[in-house]
Amino acid sequence: MSKPCKTYVDVLAKFDADGTVTPLRIRWEDGRVYGIARVTDVSRVASIRGGGLGLRYTIWVGGKQTYLWRDDDRWFVERK
C-alpha cells in the first residue's frame, strides 16, 4: 500500500469582502475539473499524512466527503 502524499492542485475560489474563502472547483493535475458541492467545515490543523499546517476544508465532491488544504497561498489534497 502506498503512502499518501501531498499533491498541489488548482482551485477556483470565491473571496468575500469579510475575508471568507470558499473553494468552488478543483482542477486535478491531468486537467480534470471537479465541482465542490459544499464545504461543511474549515479548521486550522496539521496534515498528518501529507505534512504541513494550514486550513483544512471538509468538502463534498461527487457525493463523497474529502479534504482540501490551504497552505498559505497554495492548495493541496492528500493523494493515496
KOLVEXSE-538693 format. One record per atom (N, C-alpha, C, O, CB): residue number from 1; residue in three letters; atom name; x, y negated, z negated. Coordinates in steps of 0.02 Angstrom, whole numbers. Glycine has a CB too. Example, Ala and Ser with C-alpha at 12.3 -4.5 7.8 and 13.67 -1.06 7.14 Angstrom:
BEGIN
[rec 1; ala; N; [660; 284; -390]]
[rec 1; ala; CA; [615; 225; -390]]
[rec 1; ala; C; [660; 165; -390]]
[rec 1; ala; O; [712; 166; -423]]
[rec 1; ala; CB; [565; 224; -452]]
[rec 2; ser; N; [642; 112; -354]]
[rec 2; ser; CA; [684; 53; -357]]
[rec 2; ser; C; [645; -2; -394]]
[rec 2; ser; O; [670; -57; -402]]
[rec 2; ser; CB; [704; 30; -286]]
END
This chain:
BEGIN
[rec 1; met; N; [42; 59; 0]]
[rec 1; met; CA; [0; 0; 0]]
[rec 1; met; C; [45; -62; 0]]
[rec 1; met; O; [91; -67; -40]]
[rec 1; met; CB; [-48; 0; -61]]
[rec 2; ser; N; [31; -109; 45]]
[rec 2; ser; CA; [72; -168; 49]]
[rec 2; ser; C; [52; -220; -3]]
[rec 2; ser; O; [-5; -224; -24]]
[rec 2; ser; CB; [68; -198; 120]]
[rec 3; lys; N; [101; -259; -22]]
[rec 3; lys; CA; [91; -311; -72]]
[rec 3; lys; C; [58; -372; -40]]
[rec 3; lys; O; [78; -392; 15]]
[rec 3; lys; CB; [158; -331; -105]]
[rec 4; pro; N; [8; -402; -72]]
[rec 4; pro; CA; [-23; -463; -44]]
[rec 4; pro; C; [28; -518; -37]]
[rec 4; pro; O; [74; -524; -78]]
[rec 4; pro; CB; [-82; -486; -89]]
[rec 5; cys; N; [20; -560; 13]]
[rec 5; cys; CA; [66; -615; 23]]
[rec 5; cys; C; [28; -679; 39]]
[rec 5; cys; O; [-29; -678; 62]]
[rec 5; cys; CB; [116; -599; 79]]
[rec 6; lys; N; [62; -734; 25]]
[rec 6; lys; CA; [33; -800; 38]]
[rec 6; lys; C; [37; -813; 113]]
[rec 6; lys; O; [91; -809; 143]]
[rec 6; lys; CB; [71; -855; -3]]
[rec 7; thr; N; [-20; -830; 143]]
[rec 7; thr; CA; [-24; -846; 214]]
[rec 7; thr; C; [-56; -915; 222]]
[rec 7; thr; O; [-114; -924; 203]]
[rec 7; thr; CB; [-64; -792; 253]]
[rec 8; tyr; N; [-19; -962; 249]]
[rec 8; tyr; CA; [-45; -1029; 259]]
[rec 8; tyr; C; [-93; -1030; 318]]
[rec 8; tyr; O; [-81; -997; 369]]
[rec 8; tyr; CB; [12; -1080; 271]]
[rec 9; val; N; [-148; -1067; 310]]
[rec 9; val; CA; [-200; -1070; 362]]
[rec 9; val; C; [-220; -1144; 372]]
[rec 9; val; O; [-209; -1186; 329]]
[rec 9; val; CB; [-262; -1028; 341]]
[rec 10; asp; N; [-249; -1157; 431]]
[rec 10; asp; CA; [-278; -1223; 445]]
[rec 10; asp; C; [-347; -1225; 416]]
[rec 10; asp; O; [-385; -1176; 421]]
[rec 10; asp; CB; [-279; -1238; 521]]
[rec 11; val; N; [-365; -1281; 385]]
[rec 11; val; CA; [-431; -1288; 354]]
[rec 11; val; C; [-461; -1355; 376]]
[rec 11; val; O; [-428; -1407; 374]]
[rec 11; val; CB; [-426; -1284; 277]]
[rec 12; leu; N; [-523; -1353; 396]]
[rec 12; leu; CA; [-562; -1414; 408]]
[rec 12; leu; C; [-600; -1427; 344]]
[rec 12; leu; O; [-637; -1384; 320]]
[rec 12; leu; CB; [-611; -1407; 471]]
[rec 13; ala; N; [-589; -1486; 315]]
[rec 13; ala; CA; [-621; -1502; 251]]
[rec 13; ala; C; [-653; -1571; 253]]
[rec 13; ala; O; [-634; -1614; 292]]
[rec 13; ala; CB; [-569; -1498; 194]]
[rec 14; lys; N; [-702; -1579; 209]]
[rec 14; lys; CA; [-736; -1644; 201]]
[rec 14; lys; C; [-707; -1677; 138]]
[rec 14; lys; O; [-704; -1646; 84]]
[rec 14; lys; CB; [-814; -1635; 195]]
[rec 15; phe; N; [-686; -1740; 145]]
[rec 15; phe; CA; [-660; -1778; 89]]
[rec 15; phe; C; [-710; -1833; 73]]
[rec 15; phe; O; [-721; -1878; 113]]
[rec 15; phe; CB; [-589; -1808; 105]]
[rec 16; asp; N; [-740; -1830; 13]]
[rec 16; asp; CA; [-790; -1879; -7]]
[rec 16; asp; C; [-756; -1939; -41]]
[rec 16; asp; O; [-699; -1935; -63]]
[rec 16; asp; CB; [-841; -1848; -55]]
[rec 17; ala; N; [-793; -1995; -44]]
[rec 17; ala; CA; [-767; -2057; -74]]
[rec 17; ala; C; [-749; -2047; -148]]
[rec 17; ala; O; [-705; -2082; -173]]
[rec 17; ala; CB; [-819; -2112; -68]]
[rec 18; asp; N; [-781; -2000; -182]]
[rec 18; asp; CA; [-767; -1988; -253]]
[rec 18; asp; C; [-706; -1942; -264]]
[rec 18; asp; O; [-689; -1926; -321]]
[rec 18; asp; CB; [-827; -1958; -287]]
[rec 19; gly; N; [-675; -1920; -209]]
[rec 19; gly; CA; [-616; -1877; -214]]
[rec 19; gly; C; [-630; -1804; -207]]
[rec 19; gly; O; [-583; -1764; -208]]
[rec 19; gly; CB; [-582; -1889; -278]]
[rec 20; thr; N; [-692; -1784; -202]]
[rec 20; thr; CA; [-710; -1714; -194]]
[rec 20; thr; C; [-688; -1689; -125]]
[rec 20; thr; O; [-701; -1721; -74]]
[rec 20; thr; CB; [-786; -1704; -203]]
[rec 21; val; N; [-655; -1631; -124]]
[rec 21; val; CA; [-634; -1600; -61]]
[rec 21; val; C; [-672; -1535; -54]]
[rec 21; val; O; [-671; -1492; -98]]
[rec 21; val; CB; [-556; -1587; -61]]
[rec 22; thr; N; [-707; -1528; 3]]
[rec 22; thr; CA; [-746; -1468; 16]]
[rec 22; thr; C; [-723; -1435; 81]]
[rec 22; thr; O; [-732; -1463; 135]]
[rec 22; thr; CB; [-822; -1485; 20]]
[rec 23; pro; N; [-692; -1375; 77]]
[rec 23; pro; CA; [-672; -1341; 138]]
[rec 23; pro; C; [-733; -1317; 177]]
[rec 23; pro; O; [-781; -1291; 147]]
[rec 23; pro; CB; [-625; -1282; 122]]
[rec 24; leu; N; [-732; -1325; 243]]
[rec 24; leu; CA; [-788; -1306; 285]]
[rec 24; leu; C; [-773; -1247; 331]]
[rec 24; leu; O; [-816; -1204; 342]]
[rec 24; leu; CB; [-809; -1365; 327]]
[rec 25; arg; N; [-712; -1244; 357]]
[rec 25; arg; CA; [-692; -1190; 403]]
[rec 25; arg; C; [-619; -1174; 394]]
[rec 25; arg; O; [-578; -1216; 376]]
[rec 25; arg; CB; [-706; -1210; 477]]
[rec 26; ile; N; [-603; -1111; 407]]
[rec 26; ile; CA; [-533; -1087; 405]]
[rec 26; ile; C; [-515; -1063; 475]]
[rec 26; ile; O; [-553; -1027; 507]]
[rec 26; ile; CB; [-524; -1029; 352]]
[rec 27; arg; N; [-456; -1082; 498]]
[rec 27; arg; CA; [-430; -1055; 561]]
[rec 27; arg; C; [-370; -1011; 544]]
[rec 27; arg; O; [-319; -1034; 518]]
[rec 27; arg; CB; [-410; -1112; 611]]
[rec 28; trp; N; [-378; -946; 560]]
[rec 28; trp; CA; [-327; -896; 546]]
[rec 28; trp; C; [-269; -906; 594]]
[rec 28; trp; O; [-277; -941; 645]]
[rec 28; trp; CB; [-355; -824; 552]]
[rec 29; glu; N; [-212; -877; 580]]
[rec 29; glu; CA; [-151; -887; 620]]
[rec 29; glu; C; [-158; -864; 693]]
[rec 29; glu; O; [-121; -887; 736]]
[rec 29; glu; CB; [-94; -851; 588]]
[rec 30; asp; N; [-205; -819; 706]]
[rec 30; asp; CA; [-215; -796; 775]]
[rec 30; asp; C; [-269; -837; 812]]
[rec 30; asp; O; [-287; -820; 868]]
[rec 30; asp; CB; [-235; -722; 775]]
[rec 31; gly; N; [-294; -890; 779]]
[rec 31; gly; CA; [-341; -934; 811]]
[rec 31; gly; C; [-414; -921; 794]]
[rec 31; gly; O; [-457; -963; 810]]
[rec 31; gly; CB; [-333; -930; 882]]
[rec 32; arg; N; [-429; -865; 762]]
[rec 32; arg; CA; [-499; -852; 742]]
[rec 32; arg; C; [-521; -903; 690]]
[rec 32; arg; O; [-483; -922; 646]]
[rec 32; arg; CB; [-506; -780; 714]]
[rec 33; val; N; [-584; -926; 697]]
[rec 33; val; CA; [-611; -976; 651]]
[rec 33; val; C; [-668; -945; 611]]
[rec 33; val; O; [-711; -911; 639]]
[rec 33; val; CB; [-636; -1039; 690]]
[rec 34; tyr; N; [-667; -958; 546]]
[rec 34; tyr; CA; [-718; -931; 501]]
[rec 34; tyr; C; [-752; -989; 465]]
[rec 34; tyr; O; [-718; -1030; 434]]
[rec 34; tyr; CB; [-688; -881; 450]]
[rec 35; gly; N; [-818; -993; 469]]
[rec 35; gly; CA; [-855; -1043; 432]]
[rec 35; gly; C; [-862; -1023; 360]]
[rec 35; gly; O; [-871; -964; 344]]
[rec 35; gly; CB; [-925; -1053; 463]]
[rec 36; ile; N; [-857; -1071; 316]]
[rec 36; ile; CA; [-865; -1059; 244]]
[rec 36; ile; C; [-938; -1074; 227]]
[rec 36; ile; O; [-961; -1131; 233]]
[rec 36; ile; CB; [-816; -1104; 201]]
[rec 37; ala; N; [-974; -1022; 206]]
[rec 37; ala; CA; [-1046; -1029; 192]]
[rec 37; ala; C; [-1058; -1072; 130]]
[rec 37; ala; O; [-1103; -1113; 129]]
[rec 37; ala; CB; [-1077; -960; 183]]
[rec 38; arg; N; [-1016; -1062; 79]]
[rec 38; arg; CA; [-1023; -1102; 18]]
[rec 38; arg; C; [-961; -1096; -26]]
[rec 38; arg; O; [-922; -1048; -20]]
[rec 38; arg; CB; [-1086; -1081; -22]]
[rec 39; val; N; [-953; -1145; -68]]
[rec 39; val; CA; [-900; -1146; -119]]
[rec 39; val; C; [-935; -1141; -186]]
[rec 39; val; O; [-977; -1182; -202]]
[rec 39; val; CB; [-855; -1211; -114]]
[rec 40; thr; N; [-916; -1089; -225]]
[rec 40; thr; CA; [-951; -1079; -289]]
[rec 40; thr; C; [-910; -1099; -350]]
[rec 40; thr; O; [-938; -1104; -405]]
[rec 40; thr; CB; [-971; -1007; -295]]
[rec 41; asp; N; [-845; -1111; -341]]
[rec 41; asp; CA; [-804; -1132; -397]]
[rec 41; asp; C; [-739; -1162; -372]]
[rec 41; asp; O; [-714; -1144; -319]]
[rec 41; asp; CB; [-789; -1072; -444]]
[rec 42; val; N; [-713; -1209; -410]]
[rec 42; val; CA; [-646; -1238; -397]]
[rec 42; val; C; [-611; -1241; -464]]
[rec 42; val; O; [-636; -1271; -512]]
[rec 42; val; CB; [-651; -1310; -363]]
[rec 43; ser; N; [-552; -1208; -469]]
[rec 43; ser; CA; [-515; -1205; -532]]
[rec 43; ser; C; [-440; -1214; -518]]
[rec 43; ser; O; [-415; -1191; -467]]
[rec 43; ser; CB; [-528; -1138; -568]]
[rec 44; arg; N; [-405; -1247; -564]]
[rec 44; arg; CA; [-332; -1253; -558]]
[rec 44; arg; C; [-302; -1192; -593]]
[rec 44; arg; O; [-305; -1186; -655]]
[rec 44; arg; CB; [-305; -1320; -590]]
[rec 45; val; N; [-274; -1146; -554]]
[rec 45; val; CA; [-245; -1085; -581]]
[rec 45; val; C; [-186; -1064; -539]]
[rec 45; val; O; [-176; -1089; -483]]
[rec 45; val; CB; [-298; -1028; -584]]
[rec 46; ala; N; [-147; -1018; -565]]
[rec 46; ala; CA; [-90; -990; -529]]
[rec 46; ala; C; [-114; -934; -484]]
[rec 46; ala; O; [-159; -896; -501]]
[rec 46; ala; CB; [-37; -965; -578]]
[rec 47; ser; N; [-82; -928; -426]]
[rec 47; ser; CA; [-94; -872; -381]]
[rec 47; ser; C; [-46; -817; -402]]
[rec 47; ser; O; [13; -819; -385]]
[rec 47; ser; CB; [-84; -892; -305]]
[rec 48; ile; N; [-70; -769; -439]]
[rec 48; ile; CA; [-28; -716; -466]]
[rec 48; ile; C; [1; -674; -410]]
[rec 48; ile; O; [61; -658; -411]]
[rec 48; ile; CB; [-69; -671; -514]]
[rec 49; arg; N; [-40; -655; -361]]
[rec 49; arg; CA; [-17; -611; -307]]
[rec 49; arg; C; [24; -649; -254]]
[rec 49; arg; O; [74; -623; -230]]
[rec 49; arg; CB; [-76; -578; -273]]
[rec 50; gly; N; [3; -709; -237]]
[rec 50; gly; CA; [37; -746; -183]]
[rec 50; gly; C; [92; -792; -208]]
[rec 50; gly; O; [135; -813; -170]]
[rec 50; gly; CB; [-13; -786; -145]]
[rec 51; gly; N; [90; -809; -272]]
[rec 51; gly; CA; [138; -855; -301]]
[rec 51; gly; C; [116; -928; -292]]
[rec 51; gly; O; [82; -944; -244]]
[rec 51; gly; CB; [206; -845; -268]]
[rec 52; gly; N; [135; -969; -338]]
[rec 52; gly; CA; [118; -1040; -334]]
[rec 52; gly; C; [61; -1059; -380]]
[rec 52; gly; O; [26; -1016; -408]]
[rec 52; gly; CB; [102; -1059; -264]]
[rec 53; leu; N; [51; -1124; -386]]
[rec 53; leu; CA; [-1; -1152; -428]]
[rec 53; leu; C; [-40; -1202; -386]]
[rec 53; leu; O; [-10; -1239; -348]]
[rec 53; leu; CB; [28; -1185; -493]]
[rec 54; gly; N; [-104; -1203; -394]]
[rec 54; gly; CA; [-144; -1251; -357]]
[rec 54; gly; C; [-217; -1244; -373]]
[rec 54; gly; O; [-236; -1214; -423]]
[rec 54; gly; CB; [-134; -1242; -282]]
[rec 55; leu; N; [-259; -1273; -330]]
[rec 55; leu; CA; [-331; -1267; -339]]
[rec 55; leu; C; [-355; -1204; -303]]
[rec 55; leu; O; [-341; -1194; -244]]
[rec 55; leu; CB; [-367; -1330; -311]]
[rec 56; arg; N; [-391; -1163; -339]]
[rec 56; arg; CA; [-419; -1102; -310]]
[rec 56; arg; C; [-493; -1115; -297]]
[rec 56; arg; O; [-532; -1128; -343]]
[rec 56; arg; CB; [-409; -1040; -356]]
[rec 57; tyr; N; [-512; -1111; -234]]
[rec 57; tyr; CA; [-582; -1118; -213]]
[rec 57; tyr; C; [-611; -1048; -205]]
[rec 57; tyr; O; [-585; -1008; -166]]
[rec 57; tyr; CB; [-588; -1159; -147]]
[rec 58; thr; N; [-664; -1033; -242]]
[rec 58; thr; CA; [-701; -971; -232]]
[rec 58; thr; C; [-750; -985; -176]]
[rec 58; thr; O; [-795; -1027; -183]]
[rec 58; thr; CB; [-737; -946; -299]]
[rec 59; ile; N; [-741; -949; -120]]
[rec 59; ile; CA; [-782; -963; -61]]
[rec 59; ile; C; [-817; -901; -36]]
[rec 59; ile; O; [-798; -845; -54]]
[rec 59; ile; CB; [-738; -993; -5]]
[rec 60; trp; N; [-868; -911; 5]]
[rec 60; trp; CA; [-904; -856; 37]]
[rec 60; trp; C; [-896; -862; 112]]
[rec 60; trp; O; [-914; -913; 142]]
[rec 60; trp; CB; [-980; -857; 16]]
[rec 61; val; N; [-870; -810; 142]]
[rec 61; val; CA; [-859; -806; 215]]
[rec 61; val; C; [-886; -739; 239]]
[rec 61; val; O; [-866; -687; 214]]
[rec 61; val; CB; [-782; -815; 233]]
[rec 62; gly; N; [-929; -741; 288]]
[rec 62; gly; CA; [-956; -679; 315]]
[rec 62; gly; C; [-991; -635; 264]]
[rec 62; gly; O; [-987; -574; 269]]
[rec 62; gly; CB; [-902; -640; 347]]
[rec 63; gly; N; [-1024; -665; 215]]
[rec 63; gly; CA; [-1059; -627; 164]]
[rec 63; gly; C; [-1015; -599; 109]]
[rec 63; gly; O; [-1040; -561; 67]]
[rec 63; gly; CB; [-1096; -572; 196]]
[rec 64; lys; N; [-951; -616; 109]]
[rec 64; lys; CA; [-905; -590; 58]]
[rec 64; lys; C; [-872; -647; 20]]
[rec 64; lys; O; [-856; -700; 48]]
[rec 64; lys; CB; [-852; -545; 91]]
[rec 65; gln; N; [-861; -635; -44]]
[rec 65; gln; CA; [-826; -684; -85]]
[rec 65; gln; C; [-751; -674; -78]]
[rec 65; gln; O; [-727; -617; -77]]
[rec 65; gln; CB; [-847; -678; -160]]
[rec 66; thr; N; [-714; -729; -72]]
[rec 66; thr; CA; [-642; -727; -69]]
[rec 66; thr; C; [-615; -792; -98]]
[rec 66; thr; O; [-654; -834; -121]]
[rec 66; thr; CB; [-616; -715; 3]]
[rec 67; tyr; N; [-549; -800; -97]]
[rec 67; tyr; CA; [-519; -860; -125]]
[rec 67; tyr; C; [-479; -897; -72]]
[rec 67; tyr; O; [-448; -867; -28]]
[rec 67; tyr; CB; [-474; -842; -183]]
[rec 68; leu; N; [-480; -962; -76]]
[rec 68; leu; CA; [-440; -1007; -35]]
[rec 68; leu; C; [-404; -1053; -83]]
[rec 68; leu; O; [-434; -1081; -128]]
[rec 68; leu; CB; [-485; -1047; 17]]
[rec 69; trp; N; [-339; -1061; -73]]
[rec 69; trp; CA; [-298; -1100; -118]]
[rec 69; trp; C; [-275; -1165; -85]]
[rec 69; trp; O; [-259; -1165; -25]]
[rec 69; trp; CB; [-237; -1059; -142]]
[rec 70; arg; N; [-273; -1219; -123]]
[rec 70; arg; CA; [-245; -1283; -100]]
[rec 70; arg; C; [-185; -1298; -144]]
[rec 70; arg; O; [-192; -1311; -203]]
[rec 70; arg; CB; [-298; -1340; -103]]
[rec 71; asp; N; [-126; -1296; -113]]
[rec 71; asp; CA; [-63; -1307; -147]]
[rec 71; asp; C; [-34; -1372; -120]]
[rec 71; asp; O; [-4; -1374; -66]]
[rec 71; asp; CB; [-13; -1246; -135]]
[rec 72; asp; N; [-43; -1426; -158]]
[rec 72; asp; CA; [-26; -1494; -135]]
[rec 72; asp; C; [-65; -1510; -71]]
[rec 72; asp; O; [-126; -1516; -73]]
[rec 72; asp; CB; [51; -1500; -122]]
[rec 73; asp; N; [-31; -1517; -15]]
[rec 73; asp; CA; [-65; -1534; 48]]
[rec 73; asp; C; [-72; -1475; 95]]
[rec 73; asp; O; [-89; -1485; 154]]
[rec 73; asp; CB; [-27; -1589; 83]]
[rec 74; arg; N; [-61; -1414; 71]]
[rec 74; arg; CA; [-66; -1355; 114]]
[rec 74; arg; C; [-118; -1306; 85]]
[rec 74; arg; O; [-131; -1305; 25]]
[rec 74; arg; CB; [2; -1320; 120]]
[rec 75; trp; N; [-148; -1267; 130]]
[rec 75; trp; CA; [-198; -1218; 111]]
[rec 75; trp; C; [-170; -1148; 125]]
[rec 75; trp; O; [-134; -1138; 174]]
[rec 75; trp; CB; [-265; -1229; 150]]
[rec 76; phe; N; [-187; -1100; 81]]
[rec 76; phe; CA; [-167; -1031; 94]]
[rec 76; phe; C; [-217; -982; 67]]
[rec 76; phe; O; [-258; -998; 24]]
[rec 76; phe; CB; [-99; -1017; 64]]
[rec 77; val; N; [-213; -921; 94]]
[rec 77; val; CA; [-251; -864; 69]]
[rec 77; val; C; [-202; -810; 49]]
[rec 77; val; O; [-144; -811; 70]]
[rec 77; val; CB; [-301; -837; 123]]
[rec 78; glu; N; [-224; -763; 9]]
[rec 78; glu; CA; [-183; -706; -10]]
[rec 78; glu; C; [-201; -649; 37]]
[rec 78; glu; O; [-252; -616; 29]]
[rec 78; glu; CB; [-193; -685; -86]]
[rec 79; arg; N; [-158; -638; 86]]
[rec 79; arg; CA; [-170; -585; 135]]
[rec 79; arg; C; [-147; -519; 108]]
[rec 79; arg; O; [-94; -513; 76]]
[rec 79; arg; CB; [-135; -601; 202]]
[rec 80; lys; N; [-188; -468; 121]]
[rec 80; lys; CA; [-172; -400; 98]]
[rec 80; lys; C; [-129; -364; 148]]
[rec 80; lys; O; [-111; -306; 137]]
[rec 80; lys; CB; [-235; -359; 84]]
END
